[in-house]
Amino acid sequence: MSDFTPECNNTTQQQQGRFPRVDLTAPKEVNLPIIRNACLDLGFFTVVNSSITEEDIESARSVAREFFQLPIANKSEYPLTFAGGELFGYAAIGAESADVANVSLTGDTAPPDLMESFQVADVDRVENNFPLVTMKTELEAMYKKKQDTCQQILTLIAESLDLAPDFFTKEHFSDKHRSILRVTRYPALKACTSARGAGVSRISPHQDIGTITLLSQDMCGGLEVLERKAEGCGGGDGGEGHWLAVPPEAGSMVVNIGNLLMRWTNYSYRSSVHRVVSTPNSDDEERISVIFFANPNDKSVVQPVPSTVTACAPAAYEPHTVEAYLSCKFTQLFDPDARQLKGACRFDD
């Protein structure tokens, strides 16, 4: 597996499409080429048969729904906290703009995201402030389950690169880290905007900034990924492609590569631009997603895996700590006084 070129003619990959399915109960010999090709392509794949059940996800959605139904005055008593680099608490509709932590993907100003969220920081090291007792029980349990599943997936990703199975897992969750569980509610359009119909921006185009993201979406749909055109050895992506819908599938999770893992693999494993838009049913239909953003330990050093550095692809950046990277990104995203730093961070990809 030394050639970092997608196996575009792989029959299994063609049959499974651009968002292939990884069955975590299948032998790794089956999963590794699927993961490898997916990561070399869009950096998105779906996972089935994890230890997280549909009942687990619905329990998390249920307590999230109970919280989001509270009056805004009550929810606002638990604001998103940006202190010491830790993030937890409530963000109201329009409070976030996902594009802020990226080089501009949508123009000079990213539109406000038409969603509200509640974020949970590391349950072993951070005293999260939960509005409801049921939220503490269910969301802390979900945090741990998603964290465990991340370790399983990171092991497979390492082996897909011919690395030791613990190459990535030893850099996660063993020291201070800023991984986040987020429950997100997308209200019906009629409840939050005058826009109607399909294609309304709910989260603006962006790349995730961590290692991997585990998304439990519902069956409403709306997640889209920007297709990349073919690349050559000379670099450059050949221009933008078009938006591909990620079809919802009951009992599955969507996994995508974030910028830190893309950096670790010298940009061979891809962190794709993606967004969330409304669907034809969004005028009257709300949806709730349960998302885990895995970030390595703050002290971990990210540098290109040697096998990914070639004459065609020289090392694209100097080694750096996760703490330095995330401090810049989280400031751009969550510090309201730092929005002018959009696109000005030395770690912008």
Salt bridges, closest charged atoms under 4 A:
ASP41 OD2 - ARG18 NE 2.75
ASP56 OD1 - LYS145 NZ 2.96
GLU58 OE1 - ARG61 NH1 3.71
GLU58 OE2 - ARG65 NH1 3.56
GLU96 OE1 - ARG182 NH1 3.68
ASP99 OD2 - LYS342 NZ 2.46
GLU116 OE1 - LYS75 NZ 2.98
GLU116 OE2 - ARG185 NH1 2.57
ASP122 OD2 - ARG125 NH1 3.31
ASP122 OD2 - HIS177 NE2 3.22
ASP124 OD2 - LYS144 NZ 2.81
GLU140 OE2 - LYS136 NZ 3.01
GLU159 OE2 - LYS28 NZ 2.63
ASP208 OD1 - HIS206 NE2 3.36
ASP208 OD1 - HIS274 NE2 3.25
ASP218 OD1 - ARG287 NE 3.27
GLU224 OE1 - ARG275 NH2 2.73
GLU227 OE2 - ARG18 NH1 2.58
GLU227 OE1 - HIS242 ND1 2.93
GLU231 OE2 - ARG228 NH1 2.77
GLU231 OE2 - ARG270 NH1 3.19
GLU249 OE2 - ARG21 NH2 2.92
ASP284 OD1 - LYS190 NZ 3.08
GLU286 OE2 - ARG65 NE 3.93
GLU286 OE1 - ARG185 NE 2.68
ASP298 OD2 - LYS176 NZ 3.80
ASP298 OD1 - ARG178 NE 3.17
ASP348 OD1 - LYS329 NZ 2.68
ASP349 OD1 - ARG263 NE 2.95
